[in-house]
Amino acid sequence: MGPAAIDLLYWRNVKQSGAVFSSVLLLLFSLTQFSVVSVGAYLALAALSASISFRIYKSVLQAVQKTDEGHPFKAYLEVEIALSQDQISKYADKILLYTNTCMKELRRLFLVQDLIDSLKFAVLMWLLTYVGALFNGLTLLILAVVSMFSMPVVYEKHQAQIDQYVGLIRTHVNSVVGKIQAKIPGAKRKEE
């Protein structure tokens, strides 16, 4: 994550973070009520209405004041927006690397290269069946956005207490996993 995204999530600029947070939440809540096509069409229509209104306003203003300022969006029309071959290649390489890594990891988990990791994955998938029964994808996405904008600030303010409890939980989980690994034949504990 870049510094701009971190500043956004830590609410360094409250107006900017509030605008992004509220607009993303509004979009997600809109998607819970309307189809993606409808939301996209309404957003495009709103942006187009605003830009047409601004263009007409500037044209009328120029006619009344008898000035020749030109097109109000001229600076934006002259900005180059095409992606270069290098940019496309860079992003394609990143996607390829990520896809290959995911495929190798899934192969390792599904073909039980390491029994403990495959069992952990099975438990995760089993828990996700319950999560999927309780929430749909958009609800989980809304919860993720709210968490992204609230948890960093909460952690920053209460870091000592949170680290203490996470350490206790981690110690307990590691001891339980160690006991389970000791009872499963052929399961070796990874060197940490």
N, C-alpha and C positions, 0 to 999 in steps of 0.2 A: 504494500500500500504506500502510496506517495504521501508526502507531507501535507498536501492539500486535503486529502481524504482523512488523514488523522486529525487535522485541525477541525474538520467538519464534524467528525464523530465525537470529539472532545468538547465541542461547543465553544471553541476559542472566539469565533465571531457568531454571536447569538442570532443576529438577523439572518445571516446566510444559512446557518444550520437549521434554524426554524423554518426558513423558506423551503429548503430541500426536504426536510423531514415531513412537513405538512403536505407538500406537493406529492411526495412519494406515497404517503398514507392515503391521500385523497384519490390518487390513481388506483391504488390497491383496493380501497373500499368501493370505488366505482366498478372495478372488475368483478367484485362480488355480486353486484346488482345487474350489470349489463355485460353483453358479450365484448370480446376483445375488438371486434370489428366496429361495434357501436362506439366504444370508448375512443378508439383511434380516430374514427370519423368526427366525433364531437370535438376532440382536441385539435384536429386539423382545421375544422370549421371555425373554432374559436380563434386560433392563431391567424387564420386567413382573414377573418372579420376584423381583428385588431389591426393587421397590417394594411388592409384596404382602407379602413377608416382613417388611419394615420396618414396614408398617402393622399386621400381626398382632402383631409384637413390642411396638410401642407400645401397642396395645390391651390386651395381656396385662399389660404393665407398669402401665398406668393402673388395671386391675382389681385388681391385687395391692396397689398403693399407695393405692387408693381416691381417685384424683385425677380431675379432669375437665379435662384439657388440650385436649381436642377432637381434631380431625383433624390428624395430623402434617404433612400437606402443605397445610394451610389457606393459608399465605402464598403458596404457588405457585399454588393454585387461584384466588386473587383477583387475580393479575397479569393485566393486559390483554395479550393476544397478537395481537389483530387488527391487520392492516396498515391504515394510513390511506390515503385516496384520494391524498393528496399523495405518500406514499412510493411507492405503485404507479405514479403518474404519473411520478415522478422516475426510477425504475428502467426503466420502459417507454421514456422518452425516451432514456436512456443506451443501451439495447439497440437502439433504432431508429437512433440516430446511428452506433453501431458497425456495425450491419448495412449501412447505406447506404454507409459508408466502405469496408467490405470489398467490397461489390458494385461500387463505382466502381473500386477498385484492381484487382479481378479483370477487369473489363471492359477496363481500360487494358492489363493484361498480356496477356490473350488476344487482343485485337484489335491488338496490336503497335503501340501508340502510340509507345513508345520501344523500339527494337530491342535495345539493350543490357540494359534491364531485363527484357524478355521472354526474352532468352537466359539471363540470370541465373536467372530463375524456372524455365526449362526445365531448367537444370543442377540446380537445387535439387530439382525433381520427380524427375529421373533419379536423384539420390543417395537420395532418399526411397524409391525402388523397392528399392534395396539394403538400406536400413534396415528396410523392411517385410518383406523376405525373411528377415532375420536375427532380428528381434524382433517379438513381437505387441504390441498396444496396452497391455496391462497391464504387460508388462516395461518398456516405455518410461515408463509412468507411475511405476513403482517407481523406476526410475533418476532420473526427474525429482524425485521426493520426496527421495530420498537426496541428490541434488545440491543441492536447495534448502536442506537443513539442514546440508550440509557446506561447500559452496563459499563462502558469505559469511564463515565463520569462517576458512577457509584464506586467502581474499583479504585479510581484515583483518590476519592475521599476516604475510603475505608480499607486501604490496601493492607495494613498490618493485620487487622482482624480476619480479612478474607484469606490472606496467605496462611495464617495460623490454622484455620479450619480446613483449607484445602490440603495442607500438610498432614493433618490428622486423618482426613479421608484417604489420601494417597497411601499412607502407612497402613491403614486398615485394609484397603483393597489389595495392596501388595502382599500382606500376610495371608489373606484369604486365597489369592491366586497361588501363592507358594504352597499352601496346604493342598489345594486341588491338584496342582502339578505333581506333588509328592505322591498322591494316591493314584494318578493315571499312569499306567505302564507305558513306557516309551516317550513320555513327555519330558524333555529336558528344558531346564530354565535357561533363558538367554543370559549371557554375560552382560552386565550393565556397566 
